[in-house]
Each structure stands twice: as C-alpha cells, then as structure tokens.
Amino acid sequence: MTEEANIISNLITVSPVVGVLIYFIMYFQKVIKGHKEELKTKDELIQRLNDERKETATEIVAFGRDINTTLEKLIERLTP
C-alpha cells in the first residue's frame, strides 16, 4: 500500500469519521493541485498566443508601410 493508504487505513481503524474526512481532504488537495497545473498551462498558452498576435500585428503594420512607400514612389513616377 502507498503511504497515504496506510495513513487512511490506520485512521479508519482508530476513528472512521476522521479517516474519511482526511481522505476527502487529501483527495481535494490532489484535485486542486491538478487544476492549478491546468490553469498554469492555459495561462502559458494564452501568453504565447498573445505574443504571436503582437508579432503578427507588427508584421502587418510593416507590410502596410512598405506598400504605402511603394505606392508613393509609383505616384511620383506617374505624375508629370
């Protein structure tokens, strides 16, 4: 048996109510820890997506400036 199982088994022998309460506390601690890890992973994903979005926006602005410069040069050549 695992250490947790031994502890719970001993507590149930001494006091079933205390053993069950400690089991639920340990169970919910594991659940909360799992959710914290999941949130951390989601936060990292959101941050990465935000970074990519900013990079894409920067590239679009640079592309727009290049097009604007090209059009201005074309207009200068076409106007007498």
Helices and strands as residue ranges (DSSP letters): H 3-14, H 16-78
